[in-house]
Amino acid sequence: MRKVFTKISAFSLSALLFGTLFGCGKPQEKGTAELSFYAINDLHGKYMDTDTQPGMDEFTAYMKALYSDGAREEILLSSGDMWQGTVESSTNKGRLMTEWMNELGFVSMTLGNHEYDWGAQVLTPNSELAEFPFLAINVTYNGQAVDYCRASTVVEKSGVKIGIIGAIGDCLSSISGDFTDGLAFATGNELTKLVKAESTRLRKEEGCDFIVYSMHSGYGDSFSATSVQTVTGRQISDYYDTALSKGYVDLVFEGHTHQSYILKDEYGVYHLQGGGENRYISSADVSFNKDKGKYTVTPRLLGTDVYASDSITGDPVVGEIFDKYFEEGNPYTTVLGRNARRRQSDEVCEQVAKLYYEAGIEEWGSEYDIVLGGGYLKLRTPYRVEAGNVTYANLFSVLPFDNELVLGKIKGSNLINNFLETSNYNYHVYTSLRSMDVSPNEYYYIIVDSYSSTYKPNRITEVKRSSKGKYARDLLAEYVSAGRWN
């Protein structure tokens, strides 16, 4: 059950940092609403404390302290990719995270691409568990609206009506082909039209004063700026049409690229993304003059030194929710074995490719001449396996995907172009073949996972799927348990 908070309003950030001990609250001016938005993106299930980063217990306590103060009104939302990535969240398909979000009073969650990693069938029961709406204005299935998300939601704080519109970016290709048949995300001009129409409806029919756009899409793969940077529409046009900033959208929270930035477009609208995986929280203080209908926005990125500092005692409810799903303690923290040295992403992925090949030979080698193992393999944070004791949770965090092993058949020309001579550095293979050994018009058997096999440009015909129920992390766990990394 969700605990009910006494909600009076909240500290401004400066009050929290400098005035908490002295009880100095800022009274609201007549006719002015003081609002504070907080947005999380790409948390990827980083729920419990680890050796390298804090969990959500300190942030929970931080937000509850804000809720109990009378200086401001807080609005907490998510811009997607909340569930997938760790043992504590992925093994229950995001239900633990959804319960925590209920506890902390999120007003909405925009869907991210990794919410689809177990298929859309997970989204409906999670949407029923959630005490807040899932948002994605641009999702359709076989051309029809879906039942697990909606275009927008409306919240009212201090007499100000706030419309929140959600959208998922152009990232359908990052979802396993097992789950994308019939699924579509409107993008580009089509998405702009949808958002304009919904913004207009929210203002005219719902009486909204302020529109927030929460989108699981963002600027750049390598850009980072923790102070305000001014950008033009041309610079961000690959994911955002600044025509929306001309009266349709007042504030934008973003996600997906895991970058940390505060951008200001040519129309004065701020765009924020808080990195990902609990490194930053995006925040914006909005002072809204209700008499004049005008507002000012003060954006900032809050680091863990603010919301997870040593001075904050973590809220025990985080552990209580965890215990509901792991009554006997986390069964995945048992030490599997030792790792003699740090192993970077490429080395781990190349080892996995070899393990794919060996697993394929064991299961199908007596029937098929298998020549290669591997495919698209990419580690997640922290992008390496450290020296020392290795647990299943360690391996889960870097290889969180539930992609099944597949015996595939591929034409020689495609084997050369898509695997042996590919320019994609995320493709890792184990094989004794050289391109000159491959006949372009003959067919070959290879072992990949279901992400690579269903990626249509690879042109793989699936022959069989493994009956073993093991993913990349499981094969690596067996390898480590056998003492192969000592």
C-alpha positions in Angstrom: 0.0 0.0 0.0 1.2 3.5 -0.7 1.8 5.7 2.3 0.0 9.0 2.3 2.1 12.1 2.8 1.0 15.3 4.4 1.7 17.7 1.4 2.0 21.3 2.4 4.5 22.3 -0.4 8.3 22.3 -0.5 11.7 23.9 0.1 13.3 25.9 -2.6 16.7 24.4 -3.3 18.5 27.3 -1.5 16.3 26.8 1.5 17.1 23.1 1.5 20.9 23.6 1.2 21.3 26.6 3.5 18.2 27.2 5.5 17.0 23.9 6.7 18.7 24.1 10.1 17.4 27.6 10.7 13.8 26.9 9.7 13.7 29.8 7.2 10.9 29.2 4.8 10.0 31.6 1.9 6.3 32.6 2.0 4.5 32.8 -1.4 3.8 36.2 -2.8 0.2 37.1 -3.4 -0.9 35.9 -6.8 2.3 33.9 -7.4 2.7 30.2 -7.4 6.2 28.8 -6.6 6.6 25.4 -8.3 9.5 23.0 -8.4 9.7 20.3 -11.1 11.9 17.2 -10.6 12.5 14.7 -13.4 14.3 11.4 -13.4 15.4 9.8 -16.7 17.1 6.5 -17.5 17.3 5.2 -14.0 17.5 1.6 -15.4 16.5 0.0 -12.1 19.4 1.4 -10.1 17.3 1.1 -6.9 19.6 -0.3 -4.1 22.9 1.1 -2.9 26.0 -0.4 -4.5 29.8 0.1 -4.1 29.8 2.7 -6.9 26.6 4.7 -6.5 23.8 5.4 -4.1 20.4 3.9 -4.4 17.0 5.6 -4.1 16.7 5.6 -0.3 18.5 9.0 0.1 16.5 10.5 -2.8 13.3 9.3 -1.3 14.2 11.0 2.0 15.2 14.1 0.1 11.9 14.4 -1.7 9.8 13.7 1.4 11.7 16.5 3.2 10.6 18.8 0.3 7.1 17.6 0.5 6.8 18.4 4.2 8.0 22.0 3.9 5.6 24.9 3.0 7.7 27.0 0.6 7.0 25.5 -2.8 4.9 22.9 -4.6 6.7 20.0 -6.2 5.9 18.0 -9.3 7.9 14.7 -9.8 7.9 13.0 -13.1 9.9 10.5 -15.2 11.2 10.6 -18.8 11.5 6.9 -19.2 13.7 3.8 -19.0 13.0 3.3 -15.3 12.8 -0.5 -15.0 15.3 -2.5 -17.0 18.9 -2.9 -15.9 19.3 -4.5 -12.5 18.5 -7.7 -10.7 16.2 -5.9 -8.2 14.0 -4.4 -10.9 14.4 -6.6 -14.0 13.6 -9.9 -12.3 10.1 -8.6 -11.5 9.7 -6.7 -14.8 9.6 -3.3 -13.2 7.0 -3.9 -10.5 9.3 -3.0 -7.7 10.2 0.3 -9.4 6.5 1.1 -10.1 5.7 0.5 -6.4 8.5 2.9 -5.4 7.2 5.5 -7.8 3.7 5.2 -6.2 5.3 5.7 -2.8 7.1 8.8 -3.9 4.1 10.4 -5.7 5.3 10.6 -9.3 2.7 12.3 -11.4 3.6 10.6 -14.7 6.1 8.4 -16.5 6.9 8.8 -20.1 7.6 5.4 -21.7 11.2 4.7 -22.8 12.4 2.1 -25.3 13.6 -0.2 -22.6 10.2 -0.4 -21.1 9.5 -2.6 -24.1 12.4 -5.0 -23.4 10.0 -7.7 -22.2 7.3 -6.9 -24.7 4.2 -4.7 -24.4 2.4 -7.4 -22.4 4.4 -6.2 -19.4 3.2 -2.6 -19.8 -0.5 -3.2 -19.2 -0.2 -4.8 -15.8 2.4 -2.3 -14.7 0.1 0.5 -15.8 -2.7 -1.0 -13.7 -0.3 -1.2 -10.7 0.8 2.4 -11.2 -1.0 5.2 -9.4 0.2 7.6 -12.1 -0.3 7.5 -15.9 2.2 6.2 -18.4 2.6 8.8 -21.2 3.4 8.4 -24.9 1.4 10.4 -27.4 2.9 8.8 -30.4 2.6 5.0 -29.7 0.3 2.9 -31.8 -0.1 -0.9 -32.4 -1.4 -1.9 -35.8 -2.4 1.7 -36.3 -4.5 1.9 -33.1 -4.1 3.6 -29.7 -2.8 1.3 -26.9 -4.4 0.8 -23.5 -1.3 1.2 -21.4 -0.4 4.8 -22.0 -2.0 8.1 -22.9 -1.1 11.4 -24.5 -1.0 13.6 -21.4 -2.0 14.2 -17.9 -3.1 17.3 -15.9 -2.1 18.3 -12.4 -3.0 21.4 -10.4 -0.6 23.0 -7.9 -1.4 26.3 -6.1 -4.1 27.2 -8.6 -1.9 26.6 -11.6 -3.0 23.9 -14.1 -0.1 22.0 -15.6 -0.4 19.8 -18.6 2.3 17.1 -19.1 2.7 15.6 -22.6 4.8 12.5 -23.1 6.5 11.1 -26.2 9.0 8.4 -27.0 11.7 9.1 -29.5 12.8 7.5 -32.8 14.2 4.5 -31.1 12.1 1.6 -32.3 15.2 -0.1 -33.8 16.7 -0.4 -30.3 13.9 -2.8 -29.3 14.2 -6.5 -30.1 12.3 -7.5 -33.2 10.5 -10.1 -31.1 8.4 -7.2 -29.8 8.1 -4.7 -32.6 5.7 -6.2 -35.1 2.8 -3.8 -35.4 4.4 -1.3 -33.0 5.0 2.2 -34.2 6.3 5.5 -32.8 5.3 8.6 -34.8 8.3 10.9 -35.3 9.3 14.1 -37.1 6.5 16.3 -38.4 3.9 13.8 -37.5 4.9 13.9 -33.8 5.1 17.7 -33.9 1.5 17.8 -35.1 0.4 15.5 -32.4 2.0 17.6 -29.7 0.7 20.9 -31.1 -2.8 19.5 -31.1 -2.6 18.1 -27.6 -1.1 21.3 -26.2 -3.9 23.3 -27.8 -6.5 21.0 -26.4 -4.9 21.1 -22.9 -5.0 24.9 -22.9 -8.4 25.4 -24.4 -10.4 22.4 -23.0 -8.5 21.7 -19.8 -7.6 25.3 -18.9 -3.9 24.5 -18.6 -1.6 27.4 -17.8 1.7 25.7 -18.3 2.8 22.8 -20.6 5.6 20.4 -19.9 6.9 18.1 -22.6 8.5 14.9 -21.2 10.2 13.1 -24.1 12.3 10.0 -24.1 14.6 11.5 -26.7 17.4 14.0 -26.4 20.4 15.9 -27.6 23.6 14.3 -28.7 25.5 11.2 -27.8 28.5 12.9 -26.4 27.3 16.3 -25.3 27.4 17.4 -21.6 26.8 20.8 -20.1 25.8 21.4 -16.5 25.5 25.2 -17.1 23.0 26.7 -19.5 23.9 26.4 -23.1 22.0 28.2 -25.9 21.2 26.1 -29.0 19.3 26.7 -32.2 16.5 24.7 -33.7 18.9 23.4 -36.3 21.1 21.9 -33.6 18.4 20.0 -32.0 16.1 19.4 -35.0 17.0 15.7 -35.1 14.7 15.1 -32.2 12.8 18.3 -31.3 11.0 20.8 -33.5 11.4 24.2 -31.9 8.1 25.3 -33.5 6.7 23.7 -30.3 8.5 26.3 -28.3 6.5 29.1 -29.9 3.6 28.9 -27.4 2.9 25.2 -27.3 5.6 23.9 -24.9 6.9 25.8 -21.9 9.5 23.4 -20.4 11.1 20.2 -21.7 12.5 17.2 -19.8 14.4 14.7 -21.9 16.0 11.3 -21.7 17.4 8.4 -23.7 20.9 9.7 -24.5 22.2 9.6 -20.9 23.7 13.1 -21.3 23.7 15.8 -18.7 22.7 19.2 -19.9 20.6 22.3 -19.6 19.9 23.8 -23.1 18.0 26.9 -23.9 16.5 27.1 -27.4 16.0 30.3 -29.5 12.5 30.8 -28.0 13.8 30.7 -24.5 12.4 27.2 -23.6 14.7 25.1 -21.4 15.6 21.5 -22.2 17.0 19.4 -19.4 18.4 15.9 -19.2 19.9 14.5 -16.0 22.5 12.0 -17.3 21.0 8.7 -16.3 21.4 5.9 -13.8 21.1 8.1 -10.7 23.9 10.6 -11.6 21.7 13.7 -11.7 18.1 14.8 -11.2 16.7 17.5 -13.6 15.1 20.3 -11.7 13.3 23.6 -12.6 11.9 26.2 -10.3 9.0 28.0 -11.9 7.6 31.3 -10.4 4.2 31.7 -12.0 2.3 35.0 -11.7 -1.3 33.9 -11.7 -2.6 37.5 -12.2 -0.6 38.1 -15.4 -0.2 34.5 -16.6 3.6 35.0 -16.9 6.3 32.9 -15.4 10.1 32.6 -15.0 12.0 29.3 -15.1 15.2 28.7 -13.2 16.7 25.3 -14.3 19.4 23.3 -12.6 20.9 19.8 -12.4 21.1 18.3 -9.0 23.9 15.9 -8.4 24.2 13.1 -5.8 26.1 15.5 -3.6 22.8 17.3 -3.1 20.1 14.6 -3.0 22.2 11.7 -1.8 24.7 13.4 0.5 26.1 11.9 3.6 23.9 14.2 5.7 20.7 12.5 4.4 19.5 9.4 6.1 17.9 7.1 3.6 14.2 6.3 3.9 13.6 2.8 5.1 10.6 2.3 2.9 13.0 1.6 0.0 14.2 -1.5 1.8 10.7 -2.4 2.8 9.6 -2.5 -0.9 12.7 -4.5 -1.8 11.9 -7.0 0.9 8.5 -7.6 -0.6 10.2 -9.0 -3.7 13.2 -10.6 -2.1 12.0 -11.9 1.2 15.1 -14.0 1.9 17.4 -11.3 0.8 18.8 -10.8 -2.7 19.6 -14.3 -4.0 21.8 -12.9 -6.7 24.5 -11.4 -4.5 26.3 -14.7 -3.8 29.9 -14.6 -5.0 30.3 -16.7 -8.2 34.0 -16.5 -8.4 37.0 -14.2 -8.7 38.1 -11.9 -11.5 41.8 -11.5 -11.6 41.8 -8.1 -13.3 39.5 -5.4 -14.6 38.0 -6.5 -17.9 36.8 -3.8 -20.3 33.7 -4.0 -22.5 35.4 -5.3 -25.7 37.1 -8.1 -23.8 33.9 -9.2 -22.1 31.8 -9.0 -25.3 34.4 -11.1 -27.2 34.3 -13.7 -24.4 30.5 -13.7 -24.6 30.7 -14.2 -28.4 32.9 -17.3 -27.8 30.4 -18.6 -25.2 27.6 -18.2 -27.7 29.6 -20.3 -30.1 30.3 -23.0 -27.5 26.7 -23.1 -26.3 25.5 -23.5 -29.9 28.0 -26.3 -30.5 26.8 -28.1 -27.4 23.1 -27.8 -28.3 23.2 -28.2 -32.0 26.7 -29.0 -33.2 25.8 -32.7 -33.9 23.3 -31.6 -36.5 24.6 -28.3 -37.9 28.0 -27.0 -39.1 28.2 -23.9 -36.9 30.9 -21.4 -38.0 30.4 -18.3 -35.9 29.1 -17.0 -32.6 28.4 -13.5 -31.5 26.5 -10.5 -32.9 25.6 -7.1 -31.5 27.0 -7.2 -27.9 27.3 -4.1 -25.8 27.8 -3.7 -22.0 25.8 -1.3 -19.9 27.0 0.7 -16.9 29.7 0.5 -15.6 30.8 -0.9 -19.0 33.4 -3.3 -17.5 33.8 -6.0 -14.9 36.0 -5.0 -12.0 38.7 -7.2 -10.4 37.7 -9.1 -7.3 34.7 -11.0 -6.3 32.0 -11.3 -9.0 28.3 -11.7 -8.3 25.4 -12.4 -10.6 24.2 -8.9 -9.8 27.5 -7.6 -11.2 27.0 -9.5 -14.5 23.3 -8.6 -14.6 24.1 -4.9 -14.5 26.4 -5.0 -17.6 24.4 -7.7 -19.5 20.7 -7.0 -18.5 19.1 -8.1 -21.7 16.8 -11.1 -21.9 17.8 -12.1 -25.4 17.5 -15.8 -26.2 20.2 -17.8 -28.0 19.3 -18.5 -31.7 20.6 -20.9 -34.3 20.5 -18.8 -37.5 21.1 -19.4 -41.2 22.7 -16.6 -43.2 23.9 -16.1 -46.8 27.6 -15.8 -47.2 27.5 -12.3 -48.6 25.5 -11.1 -45.5 27.8 -13.0 -43.2 30.7 -11.0 -44.7 29.0 -7.6 -44.7 27.1 -7.8 -41.4 29.5 -9.8 -39.2 33.0 -10.4 -40.6 33.6 -7.0 -42.2 31.0 -4.8 -40.4 32.0 -1.3 -39.5 29.8 -1.5 -36.4 32.2 -1.7 -33.5 29.5 -3.2 -31.3 29.5 -6.4 -33.3 31.8 -9.0 -31.7 32.3 -12.5 -33.2 34.1 -15.7 -32.5 35.0 -17.6 -35.6 37.9 -19.2 -37.5 36.5 -17.9 -40.8 38.1 -15.2 -42.9 36.1 -13.3 -45.5 38.1 -15.0 -48.2 36.9 -18.4 -46.9 33.3 -17.5 -47.3 31.4 -18.2 -50.5 29.0 -15.3 -51.0 26.1 -17.4 -52.4 26.3 -20.3 -49.9 24.5 -20.4 -46.6 26.1 -20.8 -43.1 24.9 -21.5 -39.6 25.7 -19.1 -36.8 24.8 -18.5 -33.2 23.5 -15.1 -32.2 20.9 -13.8 -29.8 17.4 -12.8 -30.6 18.2 -9.1 -30.8 20.7 -9.8 -33.7 18.6 -12.5 -35.3 15.4 -10.3 -35.5 17.3 -7.2 -36.7 16.1 -7.3 -40.2 19.2 -5.8 -42.0 21.2 -8.8 -40.7 19.1 -11.0 -43.0 19.2 -14.0 -40.7 16.7 -16.9 -41.0 16.0 -18.3 -37.5 16.3 -22.1 -37.5 15.9 -22.9 -33.8 15.9 -21.2 -30.4 17.7 -22.6 -27.4 15.7 -24.6 -24.9 18.2 -23.9 -22.2 16.7 -20.6 -21.0 20.1 -19.0 -20.7 21.1 -15.4 -21.6 24.5 -13.9 -22.1 24.9 -13.1 -18.4 24.1 -16.7 -17.5 26.7 -18.1 -19.8 29.3 -15.7 -18.4 28.2 -16.6 -14.8 28.9 -20.2 -15.5 32.3 -19.3 -17.0 33.2 -17.3 -13.9 31.9 -20.0 -11.5 34.2 -22.5 -13.3 37.2 -20.3 -12.2 38.0 -19.2 -15.8 38.7 -15.6 -14.8 41.0 -16.4 -11.9 
